Amino acid sequence: MPPKEPESGLLVPDRGKGSRGKQSRAIRRLVIWYRRNAAVTTLVDTASALVDTASATASVAGSVAGAAGSMAGNVAGAASSVAGSMLQPLVLDPLRRLQQGGGTLQAGGPFLGGSNDGPIDDRQRLWVAVDGMGGDHAPGPILEGCLRAVSLLPLRVRFVAESEPLRKAVASMGLQEELQTAINRGLIDLVPSGPSVGMHEEATAVRRKRDASINMAMDLVKRGEATAVYSAGNSGAVMASAIFRLGRLAGIERPAIGALFPTKDPNQQVMVLDVGANMDCKPAWLHQFALLGNIYSRDVLLVNRPRIGLLNIGEEECKGNDLALKTYPLLAGEPRFKFAGNCEGRDVLSGDFDVVVCDGFTGNVLLKFLESVGGVLLDVLRAELPRGRRGKVGSAFLRSNLIRIKKRLDHAEHGGALLLGVDGICVIGHGSSKALSVVSALRLTHSAASHGVMDDLHALGAEVAGQGGDGIAAPRETSEGAAATCG
């Protein structure tokens, strides 16, 4: 009978067996290290029992010691995988907010639960125009995302792309059969386009390249052949094309890009606008952004009464630059939404606000900073993990958790942002979008199209235009008065 190790309580093989003894000592040290972590005690017990079996087998059959060691390694790997799945924190599903908790979308898997559970009624499908040449990875991953979306969502896609690049992408990714099936079912319609607008070209290129994919996709919406348009391409070109082809809403001076940020509450998101469409803004524009964001949050994100915040350097209304001081009384005196006051940078992700308005320069800096947080956090945690054998095993337990945390903080995981203020539903995706991000963005597009957001935006535009172009209610006090009361 092999001796019992008093410290771990495990049965170990004879120490005189050479390499087997070294392997067993390594296993004992790892088990002791795991036992110190109370969160994985039950998992370690299971792994220890299996290691006991492997060790006993090694003692009886010395010739298979190597195989037993391999088995023990596999057991540790299996325990790591189980631990990762059991200890993963509750994270934000990119679609959870839009589904209102009704289901989840898994990469490479089916859409589970929610309103999309069960067969889709083809009569309820909406046409969406997709710029197939927009994005760093277009057109292959964009098409792959569209093929997945039409099988999960009540959508039909008019896919606008250059013929030759599309043909090569379909062949290289093996999408021929799936694409042909979707075409035969009437779920995908391929629309050939001319040379596209590159990611690094000037926005004015949309005027020269009249038959570019983004222009042709906008024209489909303009002619009523699609209810919305999605593009992961050059955001400046998308905005320019939307303004030239779709036009602005009546009474809205400048369109704004609204991006969804995660909060500490996994079931809540905050929309920040503008995040890049307008570098320099006027107070009246920020007021219009707040009106647009209020409708977006209410109709698309289904927030009953969105809380509007003004991004600033302090909570007091006397704080901030000239733009913030002049915008505050406009928002505070607006009866059409709930103004929750100034929002400091540390409060953007707090969950205390549903919509945060700012100029496009500040918003874009905030967006790009948030995009970097996930990667930096993951690198810091990797650097702080113990080194050597213990660090490697500990990393195996934490790896999936860290990746999920990174994704939760990665704006690209949320699909896209709505371009508000143009006369049509236009969703701008992240330039690095791949299949899952495309599905998420098209889910967002469908929600905007099916919840009547454009009807409310048209009503707002008419109301603002009828009030002289700014729609500004009488403020409670002027910025000078606010500064005077601050002391």
Residue pairs with C-beta under 8 A, 6 or more apart in sequence:
2 11
2 12
2 13
2 14
2 55
2 56
2 59
3 12
4 10
4 11
4 12
5 11
5 12
5 28
7 28
7 32
8 28
8 31
8 32
8 35
8 48
10 27
10 28
10 31
10 48
10 51
10 52
10 55
11 52
11 55
11 56
12 24
12 25
12 28
12 55
13 20
13 21
13 24
13 55
13 58
13 59
13 65
14 20
14 21
14 59
15 21
15 24
17 58
17 59
17 62
17 65
19 65
20 58
20 62
20 65
20 68
20 69
23 65
23 69
23 72
24 55
24 58
26 389
27 51
27 55
27 72
30 76
30 389
30 390
30 393
31 44
31 47
31 48
31 51
33 390
33 393
34 40
34 43
34 44
34 47
35 41
35 44
39 87
40 83
40 87
40 397
43 79
43 82
43 83
43 86
44 79
46 79
46 82
47 75
47 76
47 78
47 79
50 72
50 75
51 72
51 75
54 68
54 69
54 71
54 72
54 75
55 68
55 72
57 64
57 68
58 64
58 65
58 68
58 69
76 393
77 396
80 393
80 396
80 397
83 397
84 396
84 397
84 398
84 399
84 400
84 401
85 400
87 397
87 401
88 400
88 401
88 404
89 401
89 404
89 405
90 266
91 266
91 404
91 405
91 407
91 408
92 262
92 266
92 267
92 269
92 408
92 413
93 99
93 104
93 105
94 105
94 413
94 414
94 415
94 436
94 437
94 440
95 103
95 104
95 105
95 415
95 440
95 443
96 104
96 266
96 267
97 260
97 267
97 268
97 269
97 301
98 300
98 301
98 443
98 444
98 447
99 114
99 115
99 443
100 114
100 302
101 267
102 113
102 114
102 115
102 117
103 111
103 112
103 113
103 114
103 115
103 116
103 117
104 111
104 112
104 113
105 111
105 112
105 152
105 436
105 439
105 440
105 443
106 112
107 435
107 436
110 152
111 117
111 152
111 153
116 152
116 153
116 154
120 153
120 154
121 154
122 186
124 154
125 154
125 155
125 156
125 187
126 154
126 155
126 156
126 227
126 228
126 446
126 449
126 450
127 155
127 156
127 157
127 158
127 220
127 225
127 226
127 227
128 155
128 156
128 157
128 158
128 226
128 227
128 228
128 229
128 230
128 442
128 445
128 446
128 449
129 157
129 158
129 160
129 217
129 218
129 220
129 221
129 225
129 226
129 228
129 229
129 230
130 142
130 146
130 157
130 158
130 159
130 160
130 217
130 229
130 230
130 231
130 442
131 142
131 160
131 161
131 196
131 213
131 214
131 217
131 229
131 230
131 231
131 232
131 233
131 238
132 138
132 139
132 142
132 143
132 146
132 159
132 160
132 161
132 166
132 193
132 213
133 139
133 160
133 161
133 162
133 165
133 193
133 196
133 197
133 212
133 213
133 214
133 233
134 142
134 196
134 213
134 214
134 231
134 232
134 233
134 234
134 238
134 429
135 141
135 142
135 199
135 231
135 232
135 233
135 429
135 431
135 432
135 433
136 199
136 431
136 432
137 432
137 433
137 434
138 161
138 232
138 233
139 161
139 162
139 165
139 166
139 169
140 169
140 170
140 172
140 173
140 175
141 433
141 434
141 435
141 438
142 159
142 232
142 433
142 438
143 159
143 161
143 166
143 169
143 170
143 175
143 179
144 173
144 175
144 434
144 435
144 438
145 433
145 434
145 435
145 436
145 437
145 438
145 439
145 442
146 157
146 159
146 188
146 438
146 442
147 175
147 178
147 179
147 182
147 188
148 435
148 438
148 439
149 155
149 157
149 438
149 439
149 442
149 443
150 156
150 157
150 182
150 187
150 188
151 187
152 439
153 439
153 442
153 443
153 446
154 446
155 187
155 442
155 445
155 446
156 186
156 187
156 188
156 189
157 187
157 188
157 189
157 442
158 189
158 191
158 217
158 220
158 225
158 226
159 188
159 189
159 190
159 191
160 191
160 192
160 193
160 213
160 216
160 217
160 220
161 190
161 191
161 192
161 193
161 196
161 213
162 192
162 193
162 194
162 195
162 196
162 213
163 192
166 190
169 175
170 176
170 179
179 188
182 188
183 189
183 190
191 216
191 220
193 211
193 212
193 213
193 216
194 209
194 210
194 211
194 212
194 213
195 209
195 211
195 212
196 209
196 212
196 213
196 214
196 233
197 205
197 206
197 209
197 212
197 213
197 214
197 233
197 234
197 237
198 205
198 234
199 233
199 234
199 431
200 234
201 234
201 237
202 236
203 234
203 236
203 237
203 239
203 240
204 240
205 212
205 237
206 212
206 214
206 215
206 237
206 240
206 241
206 244
207 240
207 244
209 215
212 241
213 233
214 231
214 233
214 234
214 237
214 238
214 241
215 241
215 245
217 226
217 229
217 231
218 229
218 241
218 242
218 245
218 246
218 424
218 426
219 245
220 226
220 229
221 227
221 228
221 229
221 245
221 246
221 424
221 425
221 426
222 245
222 246
222 424
227 425
227 449
228 424
228 425
228 426
228 427
228 445
228 446
228 448
228 449
229 242
229 424
229 425
229 426
229 427
230 416
230 426
230 427
230 429
230 438
230 441
230 442
230 445
231 238
231 426
231 427
231 428
231 429
232 416
232 428
232 429
232 430
232 431
232 433
232 437
232 438
232 441
233 431
234 431
235 257
235 276
235 428
235 431
238 419
238 426
238 428
239 255
239 257
239 277
239 419
239 428
242 255
242 419
242 422
242 424
242 426
243 255
243 422
246 422
246 423
246 424
246 426
247 422
247 423
248 255
248 421
248 422
248 423
249 421
249 422
249 423
249 457
249 458
249 460
249 461
250 458
250 461
250 462
250 464
250 465
251 460
251 461
251 462
251 463
251 464
251 465
251 466
251 467
251 469
251 471
252 288
252 292
252 421
252 461
252 464
253 284
253 285
253 288
253 469
254 277
254 278
254 281
254 285
254 288
254 421
255 277
255 419
255 420
255 421
255 422
256 273
256 274
256 277
256 278
256 285
256 288
256 289
256 292
256 293
256 360
256 419
256 420
256 421
257 273
257 274
257 275
257 276
257 277
257 360
257 363
257 417
257 418
257 419
257 420
257 428
258 271
258 272
258 273
258 274
258 275
258 292
258 293
258 296
258 417
258 418
258 419
258 420
259 271
259 272
259 273
259 275
259 363
259 367
259 411
259 414
259 417
260 269
260 270
260 271
260 411
260 414
260 417
261 269
261 270
261 271
261 272
261 348
261 349
261 370
261 411
262 269
262 349
262 408
262 409
262 414
263 269
263 270
263 349
263 350
263 351
264 349
264 350
264 351
265 351
266 408
268 351
268 354
269 301
269 414
270 348
270 349
270 351
270 353
270 354
270 355
270 356
271 293
271 296
271 297
271 301
271 354
271 355
271 356
272 311
272 348
272 355
272 356
272 357
272 358
272 363
272 366
272 367
273 289
273 292
273 293
273 355
273 356
273 357
273 358
273 363
273 420
274 281
274 289
274 357
274 358
274 359
274 360
274 363
275 360
275 363
275 364
275 366
275 367
275 417
276 360
276 363
276 364
276 367
277 360
277 419
278 285
278 359
278 360
279 359
279 360
279 361
280 359
280 361
281 323
281 359
281 360
282 323
283 323
283 326
283 327
283 330
284 330
284 470
284 472
286 310
286 323
286 327
286 330
286 331
286 357
286 358
286 359
287 327
287 330
287 331
287 334
287 470
287 471
287 472
288 421
288 464
288 470
288 471
289 357
289 420
290 308
290 310
290 331
290 334
290 337
290 339
290 355
290 357
291 334
291 336
291 337
291 460
291 464
291 471
292 420
292 421
292 457
292 460
293 306
293 308
293 355
293 357
293 420
294 306
294 308
294 336
294 337
294 355
295 453
295 456
295 457
295 460
296 355
296 418
296 420
296 448
296 453
297 303
297 306
297 354
297 355
298 304
298 305
298 306
298 456
299 448
299 451
299 452
299 453
299 456
300 418
300 444
300 447
300 448
300 451
300 453
301 354
302 451
303 354
305 338
306 337
306 338
306 354
306 355
307 338
307 340
307 352
307 353
307 354
307 355
308 331
308 337
308 338
308 339
308 340
308 353
308 354
308 355
308 356
308 357
309 339
309 340
309 341
309 342
309 343
309 347
309 352
309 353
309 355
309 356
309 357
310 324
310 327
310 328
310 331
310 339
310 341
310 342
310 343
310 356
310 357
310 358
311 324
311 342
311 343
311 345
311 348
311 356
311 357
311 358
311 362
311 363
311 366
312 319
312 320
312 324
312 328
312 342
312 343
312 344
313 319
313 320
313 324
313 344
313 345
314 320
314 342
314 344
315 341
315 342
315 344
316 342
316 486
317 328
317 329
317 332
317 341
317 342
317 482
317 486
318 325
318 482
318 483
318 485
318 486
318 487
319 342
319 486
320 328
320 342
323 359
324 342
325 479
325 482
325 483
326 479
327 357
328 342
328 479
328 482
329 475
329 476
329 477
329 478
329 479
329 482
330 472
330 473
330 475
331 339
331 357
332 339
332 475
332 476
333 472
333 473
333 474
333 475
333 476
334 472
334 473
335 473
336 473
340 352
340 353
343 352
343 353
343 356
345 366
347 353
348 356
348 366
358 366
367 411
370 409
370 411
371 410
371 411
371 412
373 409
374 405
374 406
374 407
374 408
374 409
374 410
375 406
377 402
377 405
377 406
377 409
378 402
378 403
378 405
378 406
381 398
381 402
382 395
382 402
385 391
385 394
385 395
385 398
386 394
407 413
411 430
412 430
412 432
412 433
412 437
413 437
413 440
414 440
415 427
415 429
415 433
415 437
415 438
415 439
415 440
415 441
415 442
415 443
415 444
416 427
416 428
416 429
416 430
416 433
416 437
416 440
416 441
416 444
416 445
417 427
417 428
418 425
418 426
418 427
418 428
418 444
418 448
419 426
419 427
419 428
420 457
423 458
424 454
425 445
425 448
425 449
425 453
425 454
427 441
427 442
427 444
427 445
427 448
429 437
429 438
429 441
430 437
433 441
448 454
460 471
463 471
464 470
464 471
477 485
